[in-house]
Amino acid sequence: MIRKTVTSSRAPQAIGPYSPALQVGPWVFVSGQLGMTPEGELLEGVEAQTRQALENAKALLEAAGCDLSHVVRVTVYLANMDDFPVMNQVYESFFQSPYPARAAVEVARLPKDALVEIEMMALKST
């Protein structure tokens, strides 16, 4: 099966040895996205970081030829679970029912000391 790296000028470049997103057949795997602008600036606050992380993921999905309606699974990593309600409110504005399956977990620390990181799996229409 062919593996294709997916990038977008509307999302930050990888900050390590990984692909921002990878397409394998009809599947698109979006690596964890931080609330960083395409220029690499980490925004302040969980609301702004969540919105930007989702915008970054959306840009990568679009570069792969799909959109948020194709997302089947999301994992949200939070530096503080107390931020869950704010993250969830922003998250809800990006998705429509039926919502993707999702997990949200608190972690000890995120890259660049971010407050939120979001990864996704999408299935392209065939």
C-alpha positions as CSV (number, residue, x, y, z in Angstrom):
1,M,0.0,0.0,0.0
2,I,1.3,3.5,-0.9
3,R,2.0,5.9,2.0
4,K,2.0,9.6,1.1
5,T,3.1,12.4,3.4
6,V,0.6,15.2,3.6
7,T,1.6,18.8,4.4
8,S,-0.1,22.2,4.1
9,S,1.2,25.8,4.1
10,R,-1.8,26.5,6.3
11,A,-0.4,24.3,9.1
12,P,2.9,24.3,10.9
13,Q,5.7,22.1,9.7
14,A,6.6,19.1,11.8
15,I,8.9,19.8,14.8
16,G,10.5,16.4,14.7
17,P,11.0,13.3,12.6
18,Y,7.4,12.7,11.7
19,S,4.8,13.5,9.0
20,P,2.2,16.2,9.8
21,A,-0.2,13.8,8.2
22,L,0.1,10.5,6.4
23,Q,-2.3,9.1,3.8
24,V,-2.4,5.3,3.5
25,G,-5.0,4.1,1.0
26,P,-8.3,5.7,2.0
27,W,-7.1,6.5,5.5
28,V,-5.6,9.9,6.6
29,F,-3.8,10.0,9.9
30,V,-3.2,13.5,11.2
31,S,-0.4,13.8,13.7
32,G,-0.9,15.6,17.0
33,Q,-1.5,19.3,16.2
34,L,-0.6,22.0,18.7
35,G,-2.2,25.5,18.8
36,M,0.6,26.9,16.7
37,T,0.2,29.2,13.8
38,P,1.6,28.1,10.4
39,E,4.6,30.4,11.2
40,G,5.3,28.4,14.4
41,E,3.9,30.8,17.0
42,L,2.2,29.0,20.0
43,L,-0.9,30.9,20.8
44,E,-1.9,31.7,24.4
45,G,-4.8,30.1,26.3
46,V,-6.6,26.8,25.8
47,E,-9.4,28.3,23.7
48,A,-7.0,29.9,21.1
49,Q,-4.8,26.8,21.1
50,T,-7.7,24.4,20.6
51,R,-9.1,26.5,17.7
52,Q,-5.7,26.7,16.0
53,A,-5.0,23.0,16.5
54,L,-8.3,22.2,14.9
55,E,-7.6,24.6,12.0
56,N,-4.2,23.0,11.5
57,A,-5.8,19.5,11.4
58,K,-8.5,20.8,9.0
59,A,-5.9,22.3,6.7
60,L,-4.0,18.9,6.6
61,L,-7.3,17.0,5.9
62,E,-8.1,19.4,3.1
63,A,-4.6,18.9,1.6
64,A,-5.4,15.2,1.6
65,G,-8.6,15.7,-0.2
66,C,-11.1,15.4,2.6
67,D,-12.6,17.4,5.4
68,L,-13.7,17.2,9.1
69,S,-16.8,15.2,8.1
70,H,-14.5,12.4,7.1
71,V,-13.0,12.2,10.7
72,V,-13.8,9.0,12.5
73,R,-11.5,9.2,15.5
74,V,-10.0,12.0,17.6
75,T,-7.7,12.0,20.5
76,V,-7.3,15.2,22.6
77,Y,-4.4,15.6,25.0
78,L,-4.8,18.3,27.7
79,A,-2.1,19.6,30.0
80,N,-5.0,20.2,32.6
81,M,-8.3,18.4,32.5
82,D,-9.9,21.5,34.1
83,D,-9.6,23.0,30.6
84,F,-11.9,20.3,29.2
85,P,-15.1,22.4,29.1
86,V,-13.4,25.2,27.1
87,M,-11.7,22.8,24.8
88,N,-15.0,20.9,24.3
89,Q,-16.9,24.1,23.4
90,V,-14.4,25.0,20.7
91,Y,-14.3,21.4,19.5
92,E,-18.1,21.3,19.2
93,S,-18.1,24.3,16.8
94,F,-15.9,22.3,14.3
95,F,-17.9,19.1,14.1
96,Q,-21.5,18.1,13.4
97,S,-23.4,15.0,14.3
98,P,-22.7,12.2,14.0
99,Y,-19.5,13.2,15.9
100,P,-16.3,11.2,15.6
101,A,-15.3,8.8,18.3
102,R,-13.1,10.6,20.8
103,A,-10.9,10.3,23.8
104,A,-9.6,13.1,25.9
105,V,-6.9,12.6,28.4
106,E,-4.7,14.7,30.7
107,V,-1.0,14.3,30.2
108,A,2.0,15.4,32.3
109,R,3.4,17.7,29.6
110,L,3.0,18.5,25.9
111,P,5.6,19.6,23.3
112,K,6.5,23.4,23.6
113,D,4.5,23.3,26.9
114,A,1.3,23.5,24.9
115,L,-2.0,23.3,26.7
116,V,-3.7,21.0,24.1
117,E,-2.7,18.6,21.3
118,I,-5.2,17.0,18.9
119,E,-4.7,14.1,16.6
120,M,-7.2,12.6,14.1
121,M,-8.0,9.7,11.8
122,A,-10.2,10.2,8.8
123,L,-11.6,7.9,6.1
124,K,-11.7,9.4,2.6
125,S,-14.8,8.8,0.5
126,T,-14.1,6.1,-2.1
